[in-house]
Amino acid sequence: MAAWKVLEGDIARGKWEVSRQGTGCIEGPGGKLFFGDFSIAEPLTEERKAKLSAAAGWGTLGYLALGPLGAIGAAAIGGLKKRILLYVETASGQRFIAETDPETYARVRIAMPR
């Protein structure tokens, strides 16, 4: 089962599982979030990191700058898996940063309203 790891934001941090029922949602410590309710779900760029840290005041966003060190650690632990950091906003105004795999990100993009 695919998983999201919520790193920061307005929802509970930690592991969220992608529903197996084909409902297009993630389930975690804070309940369910449906992909169709996401207004924004895009890869986190350096530019967006800077805007978020200034606008939201999330102090822990700074650790994202340690990406290269994290990559070295992951390689030492057992290989690199392709992961994507996403910035997500929901229609209700919740914002968060999560890590997921490319396949799950593609499912999110398909389920999001146009």
N, C-alpha and C positions, 0 to 999 in steps of 0.2 A: 504494500500500500504506500502511495506517495505521501510525503509529509511536508509540512511547512514548519519552519522554525521562526517564530515571531521574535524579533530582536529588540524592537522598541516601538512605542506608540501608545495609542488609546485603547488597545485591547490587551488581554492577558498575554504575557510573554510565555515562551515555551513552545512545545511541540503541538502542532495542530495536524490532524489527519484529514486527508481528502476522502470524502464519503465514497463508499463502495457501491451505493445504491444508484449511482448515476444521476444524483440530484444536483451536481455541480456546486458543491459546498465544501467548506472545511469545518471540522468540528474540533473543539478544543476546550480548554478550561473556562472560556468565556461564553460557550454555547456554540451556535452555528452562524456562519457567514456564507451567504450565497454569492457565487461568482457574478450572477446577474445584477446584484446590488452594488457592484464595484463601479464607481464612476471613473476612476483612474487606476491603472495597474501597469506600471512601466518600469523597465530596468533602472536601477539607481545609478545615475551618472555623477561624476565629480561636481558638475554644476548644480545638480539637484541637492547633493549632500550639503553644499555650501548654503544654498537657500534655506534648506530645512533647519540647519543648525542655527541660522540667524533668526528665522521666523518662529520656529517652534521652541527653541531653547533647549533642545534635547542634548544634554551634556554627553550622553553616551554615544552619540553619533561619531564622536572623535575616534572611537576605537575602530571604526570602519576604515580609517586611513591606514591601519596596520595590515591591510590586505596581503601584501607580499610576505610579511612574517607569518601570517596565518596560513598562507599557501605552503610555505616551507614546512610548517608544523604538520599540516595535513599529509604532505608527501612522506614525511618521516613516520607518521602513524600507520600509513597503509595505502597510499595512493591517492590520486586526485580524482574526484568525481566532479562532473560539470554541475555547477550550482549558479543560480542567478539571484542577485539581491533585487527585490522589488520594492518600490514605493507604491502603496495602495491607499486610495481614499474610497470610502463607501458613500452611497447616496445620503446616508444619515449623518455624514460629517466625520466619521471616525477615520483616523489616519494611522498607518503603521508601516513598519519596514519588516519584510520577511524574506527568508531564504528558501528557495525551492529549486526543483529541477526543470530543465527546458520543456519537457513534455507536459508537465502540469501548467506551466506558464502558457503554453499554447492552448490548453483547455480553457484557461481563464479568459484569454483573448477572444475565443470563439463564443463563450457564454455571455460576455459583457454586452450591454446594450450599445448600439451604434450611435 
